[in-house]
């Protein structure tokens, strides 16, 4: 079978002579998140280059911490790519300065960053914002720690130093030692937004790390330790289940993270301001979003966006009406979410629609095997929540029909079965979703 990359490059007519942009010793430069750059970006780029060139790819250090150069040969000429993984905010600075072709980010671009790049590109357009993987921000403790779950507010108070002993949360009489990522990290930005949420500040006694893996390793050796890292870096540490408000506590798992139901799940991004000027860059982004690229994502330890179906695990809080509704179905590992308002799908959802269509083709199922269930955040009344949830399911249904997927059912389930705290921005975003179910 001919490779994805060769077809892309032949279609685009790419040669090294067409690679334009800022003067650099490398054909492409990726700057930013350590979460993305430590393992995922090198694996994705290596697989892309191997398929493109048919040659092996070597990796070498630059002499600077967390920097890697990938080297190969293409059309008889040397080809290299730099990956500099110093933190999400450093990647944005490099992109704005014209040094980075790709900004790797472990959190979404901020309004300030969007505004500062407005003259160059619309950074939240589908051509600039690319979700390449899903990660769960894992809360880590020592393997022997008996504490198994915490709610987000309690977690915030621990990391702020307000709770300083494990006995205060049902654990042993042992002082708590906090471990945290450094201030340049997108992982830290995500934790600060989702957990500290402007209400708390990190304790000054926290030990700070540039590396997810090193942080996790140190927590796993400290009986009093608690830290956070990307799910892929959990290592030997124990993972806690996390509750957001009154919603049930969820541990990061393949399904809960892939659907983004887990309260501390997050998207990993690549941002590209000038795809059109670099066909090589466009081909890499297309590869990362393809089935082959998402297979690499799964191998890296992160969560692929390729849909899979699982039998649902429904706890005692699930209403009997919902059990009957889904009794002949499996849950697909895709939740459709919305950009603004109630019904406009976000960039990831538009990609996921194509993935759902491909899933149906690969499994021999049809649109008639799908059921879309919309949900809303808490509203002023039950009727309004029901209406919003139905409008969301209808929005996804129309988008699927536009792609040729016909015959699927859809319904709204109102504001019931929240996965996040009701009323808050983050919780409301996760509660406002459309689940995709597939007939057994």
N, C-alpha and C positions, 0 to 999 in steps of 0.2 A: 504494500500500500504506500502510495506516495505521501510524503510528509506534509503536515499542515503548513510548515514554514516555507517549503519549496513552492507550494502552490501560491501562497501569499506573495512571496517575493517575485515569482514569475508574473503574477497578475499586476503587481505594482511596478515591475521593471526596475527593481532595486539593484544598484551596485554601490560600492563604497564611494564612488565619485558623486553620488546623489546625497550623501550624508552631509548636510550643511548645518550651520549653527555656530555657536561660540567656538573660538579656537581652542582645541583640546587635544591632548595626546591620545584620547580615546574616542572611539566611534560613538559611544553613549556614556553618560554618567548618571547614576542613580544616587541621590542623597536623601538622608532623612532617618526614619525610624529604625532603631536597633531591633525592635520586634520583627519588622519586615526584613531588614537588611542582614541580620545575623545568619539566617538559614534560608528563608523563603525566597528572597530576591536572587541570591546566588544559584539556588536550585532551578528556579524558573528561567533565569537568563542562560544558564548552562544548557538546559534542555532545548531552549530556543536556538541557541547557537549551534548545537550539535545537529539539530534537524536542518538548519539553514545551510550549514557548510559541509556536512558529512564528515567533519573532522572532530577529533577529541578536543576537549576544552580543559585547560589547566588553570589553577587558581594559585595566586601568590599574594603575600602581604606586601603592603606599600612601605612598611616601617612605622606607620601611624596606627594607633589602636583602632580596631573595628573598621578597617578599610581593607578591601579585597580587590584585586584586579583579575579578571577572567580574560584568558588569551586563547586565540585560535587563529586559523587562516581561512580566508575567503577569496576565491578567485585568484589564488596565488599570492595574496597580500596579507600581512598581519592585521588582525582585528582584535581590539581589546575593549573591555567595558570596565569602568570603575564603579564600585559600590562602596559608598561611604556612609556608615551607619552610626551617626553620632546623636541621633534624637530627631523627633519629628520637626521641631521648630528650626533646627539647623538646616533641614532639607528645604523648608520654605525660603529661608534666607538665601540659600544657594540658588534656588530656582529664580527668585526675584532678581538676583545679581547676574543671571544668565549663565551660571556655571552648571546647573543641573538640567538635564533633559527630562528627568522623571523625579518627582518628589514623592517619596514613600512616606505614608502617614498612618499612624495607628489611631487616629481620631479624625473626625471630619474637619474640613477647613472652616475657619472662623469667619464671621462677617467682616472683621477688620482685614483679614488676609484676602478675602474676596474683593473688597474695595481697593486694596493696594495693587491688585493685579488686573483691575478692570480695563485698563488701557491695552493690555496685552491679550486678554482672553476672558471669557465668561467661565470661571473655574468650576462652576456647578452645572455646566451643560454636559450632556451625555458624551460629548467628544473630549471633555477634559477631566471628568471625574469618573474613576473606574474602581469599583469594589472588586477586589481580587480574592478575598478570603474572609471568613468569619473567625473570630477568636473569642474565647471566653477569658475575662479577667479573673483569674483564679485567686481565691483567698487561701493562703497556705499556712499551715501550722506543722509542728512536729508530729511524726506518725503516731506517737503514743499519747497525744493530747486527746482527752475524752470528749471535748466539746465538738459537736457535729454540725451545728448550724447557728447562724446569727442573723438578726435583721440589720438592714442597712444603717439605721440610726445608731444601734449599739456598736456596729463596726466603726462608724465615724468617731464615736466617743473613745474607742480604743486607740485609734490612730491619732486622735488629738491629745491623748494622754489623760483624758478625764477618767477613764477606767484603766487602772494600772496593775491589777492582779487578776489572774484567771479565776480565782474563787468568786469574783463578782459576777461571772457569767456562767457559773455551774462547773467550773474546772477546778484544778488543784490550787492549793495555796502557793502560788509561784508568781513572781513578778513577770510582767509582760515586757518583751523587747520587740519594738516595732522596726520592721525592715521596709524600705520604700525605694522606688526608682528615683533617679535624679531629676532635677527640674527641667532638663532639656528633653525629657522623654515624653512621647505621646501616650505611653502607658500611664505615666504620672498624670498627664492632662486628663485622661479618661477617668482615672481613679478620683482625681480632685473634683471633676464635674459630677460623676455618678454617686460618689460616696460622701465626700466632704461638703459638696454642693453649696459652697459659699457660707455655710453655717459654722464650719470648723476649720481650724488650721492644723497642719501636721505638727506633732510634737517635736520639739527641738532635739530630743534624744534619739530620734529615728536614725538608723544607719542607712545611708543613701548609696545606690548602685547604678552604674551605667548599663550593666548586663542583667537581663532576666535570669539567665541560667545560674550565674554566680549567686544572685540573691536567693533563689530557690534552694540551692545547695546549702547555703549557710542557715536558712530557716530549718531545713531538715535535720540539722545537727544541734539545734538549740531548743530544748524542751519548753522554754518560755517564749519562743519566737512566734511572730505572726507577720506575714508579708503579703504582697500581691505581685503577680507576674502574669504574662500571657499563659493561657492554658497549655500551650505546647511546651512550656518550660517548667511544668509542675514537678518533674523529676521524682524524687523520693518523698516529697512533702505530702501531707494529707490535705485534701481539698474540703473546704466547708460548703455546706448548702447555705444559700443566701435568700432571705425573704425581703421583698419590697412592700412595705406597708402591710396590709391585711392579706395580700396574696400569698399562696402557699410557698414555702421555702423550696428552692430548686438547687440541685447540685449541677455544676456544669457537666453535660453529657453530650453525646453526639447529636441527639435530637434537640435538646433544650438550647444548645448553642447555635446549631444550624438554623433553627427557626427564630432565633433571637428572643425567645421567651425568657431565658435565663437573665436575671436582672443586670448582670455585669457582662453581658455579651457585647461585642463591638465589631465594627467592620474595619477591615484593613484596606487602605486605599493606595492607588497610584494616581497622581495628578500630572497632567501633561498639557502645557499651554500651547504647544505648536506641533500637533501631530502632522499637519499637512506638509510642513517644511522638511520632515524627516520620514520618508517611507519606511526606513528600518525601524523607527520607533513605532509607527502604526502597526507594522507586522508583529512586533513584540507584544503590544497591547492586545491585539487580536489573538495571539497565541495564548496569552495569560488567561483570557476569557473563554478559550475553547475547551473542549472535553480533555484534550491532551494536557493543556495547562492546568486545569482543575484537578487532574490526576496527580500532577506534581504537587499541587497545594496539599492534597490529602497525604501524600508521602512525607511532606515536610512536618507534619504534626498539627497543622491547622485544619480548619473545616472547609472542605470543598463545597461549592455551591451547586454541584451536580445533585439533582433530586434523588432521594431514595425513600422507600415506603417502609413503615414499621407499624407493628401492632401497638395501639395506644395503651399507655399505662394510666388508668383513670383512678384517682384517689377518691376518698369518701366524700370530698366536697363537690364532686361533679354531679349535676342534677340528673335525675332519671330520664328526663326528656332528651337530654344530650346523649346519654348512653343509647337510647333507642334510635336517635337520629343517625348515629355513627356505627351502629352495631355490625353492619356488613362492610365496613370500610377500614382502611388503614390510613394513617396520617402520613402525608408527604412532607418531606423536610424543608418545606418552603412556606414562609409566611409573606404575604404581599402587604407592603406598607406604603405610606403615602407621604408626599413631599410637603404640601401645604393644604390647609383646609381639610375637607373630608374625603375627597374622591380623586385627587390627582396623584397618580402613581409616581413613586420616586425612581431614580435612575436604576437602582438595583432591581426593582420590580419589573422594569421593562426588559432587562436581560433575563430575569427569571421566567417571564412568559415564554420566551424562546426555549428555555431549558425544559419547561413543562411540556411544550409541544414535542421536543426531542425525546423526553421520557416516554410519552405515549407511543411514539413511533418505535422506540427501542423495545418496549415491553409488549407491543401488540395490542395495547388498549386503545380506546377511543374517547372522545369527549364525553360520551354518555357514561363513562366510568368515573368521571370527576364530580365532586360536590364541593362548592365554595361556600364557606361559612364566615360571614362578616361579624365583626365585634366592634363595639364602641366603648369609649371611656365613659365614666359617670357623667350624666347629663342632668339638666334641670328636671327632667321627667322621664319615666320609662318609655313613653311613646316616642319621644324625640330620640332616645338612644336606639330604639328599635328601627326607626326610620333611617338614622345615620348608618347603622350596621347593614341594612338592606341596600342602601345606596352604594356602599363600599363593595359589597359582593356583586352588585350589578355592574359597577365600573370594571372590575376584573373580568366579569363575564363578557362584556362588550369587547375588551381588549383581546381576549382569547378568540372570540368570533372573528375579529379583524385578522387574526393569524390563521384562520381556517379551522379552528377547533370548535366543533359544533356539538350541541346536544347535552351540554353539562347542566347540572342543577345548581341553584344558588339560593341562599336564604340568609337572613340576619338573626343574630342571637342576642342583640341588645348589649347592655353593659354587664352581662353576667360573665363569670369565669375570667376575671381580670388576671393578668400576669404581672402587673405593676401597681404601685400606689396610685389610687385614683386622684385626679385633680392636678397632679404635678406634671411638668412638661415632659420629663423622661418617661414616667409611667403612662401618661396619656398617649404618647407616641407608640409605645409597645402594646397598650390595650387596643388601640385603633388599628386593627389588622384584619386580613382575610386569610383564614386557614384553608389549605387545600387537602382534600381527602380523596382517596382513590379506592374504588370497589375492589374487594378481594378477588 
